[in-house]
Amino acid sequence: MSSLIMGIVIVLVGCAVAADRESAVTQGAKVFTAQGCNGCHMVGKTGTPIATDLTRIGAKYSEKQLRLWLADPRSQKPTAHMPRLALTSAEIDSLAAYLASLR
């Protein structure tokens, strides 16, 4: 009986983690739009092709790498043209989750 309860707990925790992840991705998409990222970047057929196309950026970089980039692009690449954005830690986390989901 205890293994059944443990199994149910594991499933419920997994569902909660998946819901949190989905929420972070959704929030990150909102930050992307609110910050005007599509003024320079393309995602799919939306945006402006001035800077890197981000349509599949999550296939190339991990969420952790994207978080570091968003926090301070020039610390990751001194010649980066992307400015350091005034983002909160929560915005950086959700935006990194969104970008990492783009595959």
N, C-alpha and C positions, 0 to 999 in steps of 0.2 A: 504494500500500500504506500509506503513512504517513497518508493521509486516512481510511482504514478504521480504523486504530489510534486516530487522534484521535477519530473518531466513537464508537468503543467506550468510550474514556476519558470522553467527555462523557456518554454514557448511564449509565455506572457512577457517575460523580460525581452526576448527577441523581438516581439511585436512592438514593444515600447521603444526600443532602440531604432527600429525601422521607421516608426512614426516620427521620432525626433529627427532622424536623418532627412526624411521627406520634408519636414517642416523647415529645416535649415536650408535645404536646396530651394524650396519655394521662397523663403525669405531672401536668399541670396540672389535669386532672379529679380526680385523687387529692388534690391540694392543696386544691382547692375543697371537697371533702368533709371532709378532715381539719381544715381551718380552720373548718368549720361555716358556710361562706358560705350554704348552703341554709337556715340558720336565719333569714335575712332575705330572701334572693333566691330567685326561681323560675327554673328552667331546664326548659322544657317543663311537665310537670304535677307536677314534683318541687320541693319547697321550701316556703317560707313567703312569702306576698305582702305583706311589710312594706315592703321597699325595691324598687328598680327590678327589673322582670322582665328577666332577662339572656338570655332565649331567643334573641334575634337581635342581641345587642349587637355582634357582630363585623361586622354589616352597617352599623352606625352609626359605630363607632370603629375606628381602626387598632390594630394590635398595639402600636405605639410609644405611642399615646395611652393605651391601657389599662395599659401598663407604668408610665407616669408617674403615672397615677391610683392604681395599687396601691402604688407607692412612698410616696406621701403625698397622700391625697385632698384634704386642706384646702389644699395648695399649688396644686391645680388649681381648686378651688372652695371659697373660704373658709367658705361656709355649709354645707358637706357634713356630713351626719350620720354618714357612715361613718368609723369610727375608723381611725387608722393601725395597720396590723397588723404584728406582729413576724414579718416574712417575710425569708428570705435572698434574695439576688440571684437565685439559681437558682430559688427558688420563685416569685418575681415573674415571671421570664422564662417559666417553664412555665405559670403561671396566665394570663399575658397571651396566650400561644399558644393555650391552651384557649379563653379567652373570645373571642379573635379568630376562632376556628374556628366559633363559634356564629352561624349565619346562617339 
